Amino acid sequence: MVILLFLACSQKTQDEAAVVGDDGAVAAITDASAALPLNTIKLPAGFSIAVYAEVDDARSMAISPGGTLFVGNRSSDKVYAVRDTDGDNVADKKWVLATGLDMPNGVAFLNGTLYVAENSKVSKWDNIESKLSAPGKLTIVNDKFPTEAHHGWKYIAFGPDGKLYVPVGAPCNICESSDPIYASITRMNADGSGREVFASGVRNTVGFTWHPQTSEMWFTDNNRDSMGDDLPACELNTAPKAGMHFGYPYCHEGTLPDPDFGKKRPCSDFTPTAWKLGAHTAPLGLKFYTGTMFPDAYRGHLFIAEHGSWDRSSKVGYKVTLVKIQNNKAVSAEVFASGWLNDGTQKAWGRPVDILVLNDGSMLISDDRTGVIYRVTYKG
């Protein structure tokens, strides 16, 4: 059974120097990851972490039933595929599927087709796993998204309704737009038709998922900057139906009026925040734990990757948070994995981005600063 579900500049050197095999693949693990201080990562008792693959600027992840892991980038222009072909739970082959793309952060997989989200469009490769070494030209699905680069990178995923969900971030730190597509989560059919706004007032989500029982969407949202170290909190939200508004730019964290736009509409107009994740923590990818490897206490709860702050005098984030969910409500939060940030020196050597729960119950975490993907396991 195949199991799958900043150091970045040195990784590029490794890629360029790698030997290309007959199938067009290069090694997915090199000596570059050996120097990572994984011993500084703090996890609950019984858990361990190791490098699964090296992928330059590793951001969003999607996996096929056939065991191919696809990885998008933001600061790079590439999309990757990696595989564990020998079943040792470490990827051993890697393909560069495309270069020259415009912030191809988002990847999603459905029925043999890989979808890739760039800044202003979504494209696809059909039957991608049969042509990893030479996938050919991308086919455009929808190229009618805004072209602004500010919050232009996208996380994409297919929902339980079979539609592709594509966010459009605010084209600014804080602003009011007359076009409802900004600061929203849109959805459309797999062929790009029928695009509509699903949720509004969402400043910049780079991660969403669906509850395994209720099929309701949960998503992270990165709140505005320039309101000080401790305001406003980044958000975890839930959208059980279409048409909900989550406050931006008028209200943040559910109860905090914006100093520039808050007088235009009261916070009571909007959907309350499900959980406050702390100011500037930059929560991105998230997944419900649906596996059986981890103890039962983790099942049905949310793991959230916190990318970490930049607009704060003392850094926060740079960790994985566990949010407990009961009766479809967030009730508590605790740190699951930390250590990418040295609190004493305020230096961060890694930045978690996205999360996947794998078939065997282990968990992948992408890191765009180190250019690696970690695998977390439990052996009680």
N, C-alpha and C positions, 0 to 999 in steps of 0.2 A: 504493500500500500504506500503510495506517495503521500507524504504529509507536508502540507503547506497551508493554509486557510485561505568649530568648522574644520579639519582634516581633509576637506573635500578636494583641495588642490592636489594633494598627494595621491588621492584616489584616481584622479584623471591621468596622472602619470602611469599608474598601474594599468589602467584600461588601455592606454595607448601602447604600452609595452607588451601587453598580453599576447600570447600565442592564440591565433584563431584556429579552431578545429574544423574538421570537414563539414560539420553542420552549421558553421558560422558562429559558434558560441565561443566565449572566452571563460576563464575561470571566474567563479562567483566569490571566491575567497582567496585572498593573497596575504602576504606578510604585513600588509598595511594595517590590518585590524589588530595585530598582536600587541601593539603598544597602547591600546585603549585601556584606561584604568577601570575595568569592570568590577574590580574588588571594592571600589568606592560606592557602587550602587547598593542602596539599602532596600531590602525586601523583607516581607514577613518570613518567619521561620518556615523552613521546608521548601522555599522557592529559590530558584537559581536563574541566572541570565547568561546567555552566550551570544556570540555573533552568528547570525544565520546567513547573511549575504552582505556583500559590499556593493552599494549602488550610489553613485555620485548624486548628492543633493536629494536623497530618498525622501519622498513626500507621500502622496496618496497611494494606497495599495488596493488591488482587486485580485481575486483569485478565481480560476476556472475549476469546474469539477474534475478536469483532467490533471490538475496539479500544477498549473503554470501560474506563477505570481507575476502580476504586472505592476509596474511602479512608475508614477509620474514625477515630474520635477517642476520647480518654480524658477529658480535662478538659472538653471541649465535649459537646454533646448531639446532634450532627448526624452524618449520613452523607452523603458527597459522591460525585458522579460527575464525571469530567473526560474530555475528548476532544480529540484533535488532528484537526480536521476538514479542514485544508488540507494535511496531509502535510509540514509544515515541521519536524517533530520538537519542536514546542513546543505544549502544550495551549492551545487558544483558547476552549473552552467549558467551563462548570462548572455543575452542578446541585446544589442541596441537596435530597436525597431525603427526609429526615425531620429533625424537630427534637423536642426533649423526651425523648430517649432516655436511658437510664441507662448511662453509660460504654460507648458502642457502639464499642469498640476493634477487635473482630474482624470481618473481612469475608472471604467465600469465595464463589467462583462455580462453578456446575456446571450444564451443560445449560440455559442460559438463565435460571437462577435465582440471585439474589443472596441469600446467607445473612448475617445480621448477629447478632453475639454481644454482648449486653448483660451486665450484672453477673450476673443470675440466670437468663437465658433465651437461647435462640437462636430467631430468627424468619426469615422469608424473604419475598421478592417474586418471584413467577413472571414470566417474560417481561419482565424489568426494562428491557431496552434499548428496548422498544417504547413505554415510558411514563415516560421520564426526567423529563419536566416535571410529571407527575402520577401518581406510582407508587401512590398509594392507601395503605391500611392494611396494615401488616405482618401476616403470618399466623404464628402461633406454631408452632414445630417442637417445642420441648421447653422447658418452664418449670419444671423440677424441679431446677435447680442451686441451690447455697447462695446466700443473700442477703447474706452478709458483704461489706462493701466492701473490706476489707483484702485486697489482691491479687485483687480481684474482676474486674478488667478481663481480657479474654480475647483471645488470638490463636487463630484457627481456620483450618483448611485441610483439604481433602480429600486422603486418602492414595491410594496406588496401588490399594488394595483397594476404593475407592469409598466408604469410610466417612468421616464427618466427625469430625475429632479436635478435642476441646475440653478445655483444661486447667482445673483447679480449684486455685488457689493456696492456700498455707497461710493461715489466717485470723489471722495473727500474725507477729511477727518470728521467734520460735522457740517451738514448743509441740508437744505430742503429742496427737493426736486419735484417738478410738475409731472415728470414721467414716472408712472407707477412701477416700472420695471426695476428702477434703482432701489437698493436696500430691500431686496425681496428674495424669496425662493420660488423659482418657476418650476413648472413641470410640463412635459410634452410626451407625445407618443414616441416610440422607438425610432420611427422614420422621420422625426423632427416636426411633424404636423401637430396642430392643436395646442400650441404653446399657450399657457395661461399662468397668471400669478397665483401661487398657492398660498403664500404667507407674505405679509408686508411688515415694514418697520423692523427689518433685520439688517443691522449695519454691515456685518461681515461674518457670515458663517463659513467655516472651512471644515465642517464635519456634521453629518447627521446620520441617524440610524432609526430603526423601527423596533418597537417593543415586540418580543417574540410571541406574546400571547394576544395582545390587544391590537397589534399592527399600527399603533399610533406613532407618529414621528417624534423623535427627540433630537434636538440640535444645540450646538454651542454657538455663542455669538460674542464677538470681540467688540467691546464698547469703546467709546471715544477716548482720545487722549487730551492732554492739556487741561485737566481739571484737578491736578495734584496727584500725589502718590497713592492715595487711598480711595479715590472716586473716579468714575463709577465702577462698580464691580462688573466683571465679565459674567455672562449669563449661560445657564442651562435652561432650555425651554422645551415645552412639549406642545405639539400642534395636532390635536386629534381630528381636526377637520380643516377644510379649505376656508380661506377668507379671514383668518385671524390676523390682527395687527399687534406687533410686539413693542411699539413705542417710539422707535427711532424716527426722526431726530428730536422728538418732543419730550420723551421720558426714558430714563435708563434704570436698569435693575428693578423695574417694576414700580418704584415709588419715588424716584429722584427726578424732578423736573430739570430739563436742560437749561443752563443759564442763558443761552441764546434763543432757543425756540420753545421753551417750556410754557411760556405764557399763552401760546396759541392753542394748546390743547392740554387738558388735565390728564394726569396719569390714570385716572379712573376710566378713561376711554379705552384703555388697552388691556391686553391679556397679561395677567401677572407673571412674573418670572418664577420658574419652577425651583431654581436654586441659584444663589449667588456664589460665584467661584473665586471672588477676589479681584481687585483692580489690577489690570495689566498682566494677569497670568497667561493670557493668550491661549485659551482652550481651543483645540482643533479637533482631531479625530476622536471618535468615541464608539464603543460597542458594548452591547449587553453580553454578559458572560453566559453562554449557552452550552459550554462543554462539561465534561465530567472529570477531567484531570484535577482541577482545583477543588478544594473542599466545598461542601454544600453551601457554606456560608457566603460564597461568592456568586452562586448561581442566580441569574435573574437581575443582577445589579450592573451598573454602568462603570466601565473603565474609560477615563478621559485623559488624553495626552495634552499636557500643558506646555506649550512651546517656550514660554518665558517672556519676561518683560524687556522692553527697551526704553520706554518713556517713564522711568522711575528712578529715584535717587538710590534706592537699595533694591537689588534685583529679587524678583519672586517668580514662582512657576518652575519651569525646567524639571517637571516631575510627572508621574502618572497618578491621578486621583481616582479613588473608588467612591462613587455615590450610591448609597443604598436606596432602593426603590421598594416601596410597600404600597399595595393597592393603587398602583400606577401614579404614585406621588414620591418625589424625592424627600427623604426624611433625615439623612445625615451624610456627611462626607469625611473621608479620611485619606491620608497619604498611603498609596500602595507601593510606589517605587520612587526613590529620590537618590540624589548623589551626583547628578550631572552638573549641579551648581555647588561650588565651594562657598558656603555661607561666610566663612572668614575672609577669604580673599576676594569674594564677589566675582570670581571667574567661573564661567560656564564652559565645560568642554563638550557638552552635548545638548541637543534640543529635540525632545520627542515631538512627533508630528501626527502619526496615524496609528491605528490599532486594528488588528485582525485576530479573531479567535479561530483556531485551526481545527481540523477534523479530529485530532487526537486530544483536543482540549487545551493544548498549549497556546501561547499568545505571541504574536509578532508585534513589534514596535519599530516604526521607522524613525530615523534621526537624520535630518538634513544637514546638521553641522558636521557630524563625523562621517557621513556618507555610508552608513551601515543600517542593516535591519537586524534587530535583536530577536531572540526567541526566549521566552520566559516559560519555565517548566516547574512542576511541583512533584516532589517525591516524599511527602509527609514524614 
